[in-house]
Amino acid sequence: MTSSSVLSAVTFVFAGAALLYWCTWIFRNPALGRCATWVSLAAVAACTAGIVLRWVESHRMGIGRAPLSNMYESLVFFSWTIMAVYLVIERQYRTKTLGAVVTPLAFLAMAYASLSPDVNRTIQPLIPALKSNWLIAHVFTCFLGYAAFAVAFGASILYLLKRKDAEGTGWVLSHLPDVAVLDDLTHQTILLGFLFLSLGIITGAVWANSAWGSYWSWDPKETWSLITWFIYATVLHTRMVKGWYGKRTAFLSVLGFAAVLFTYFGVNLLPGLHSYAQ
């Protein structure tokens, strides 16, 4: 069994986790919530096995590289980080409802990696510039940041829904966490994501200097990473200096995650050193 077939099967485990979290939200059944958590843990474990197997396969082919270098591998790792970060947050805040928003993001990334005809799933050797230990540090920190922003996005969506319910729109959302909890969760996960994105930009700059002799080249992905960094820096700055909470933070969080998605997917259509579409 190849790593691609294992990871394709894992896609359905992610789908099962997302479905269980939705059922937990709709039926408010604690047993379903526990099942959702266990299925999510199984998804993370199976995805980990698939990633390790792909790494082993690359060694057997004489390539021997970390499976983090192309669109397929990055999508798989993105799914893994989203689910792993979410499970930590779920344990910390003891809320299952957030999973109904966050786990579908992990499933969609995994489904696109496994099912899209546009994604190349073959293991290919790295170009010389990418053969560096900085690759692992850069990709790992960036995607941990993206995953934290995905969780913040989910918390922001729930905050906006809860706020609508509080305004008497008739939405039955009273069992969601309190708006203060959701606001704090959004802030904490943005802070975590901002830390890792900053580390990702720094490690990427060091790597670029060693590979191409320049710390910064205004490549499209570098530029949009900086734009994303400024959006989240604005969220943290306005909260600390201006006292912005709640709705403003939630909207900025949604805007920031849209920038994350464009940084990851949109710029791949543009020529540049980071384009997976090349």
Helices and strands as residue ranges (DSSP letters): H 3-27, H 30-60, H 71-93, H 99-115, G 128-130, H 134-166, H 179-212, H 220-237, I 238-242, H 247-264, G 266-269
